[in-house]
Amino acid sequence: MSEYLFLYRGGKQPQDPAEGQKVMQAWVAWMKSLTDAGKLKDPGQPLEPQGKVVRNAAGTVTDGP
């Protein structure tokens, strides 16, 4: 069986803690449904929004926007 890496990056962070909780509950429910269906092996950990972009510039790997 093939394995794939799924990266999700999107949207603005909710400003209201209650809205953030609602969004997180929906996300966890979706991930659980994928796991229960045998379609997700490991949900992993979320990426931080302040991540970096890695680029190859003239044969040298650099990070940053």
TAGI-V379418 format. One record per run of one state. SS is the DSSP state (hx for helix, st for strand, lp for the rest). FROM is the first residue (numbers start at 0). TO is the last residue. If there is no record, write none. Layout:
BEGIN
ss,from,to
SS,FROM,TO
SS,FROM,TO
END
This chain:
BEGIN
ss,from,to
lp,0,15
hx,16,35
lp,36,52
st,53,56
lp,57,58
st,59,62
lp,63,64
END
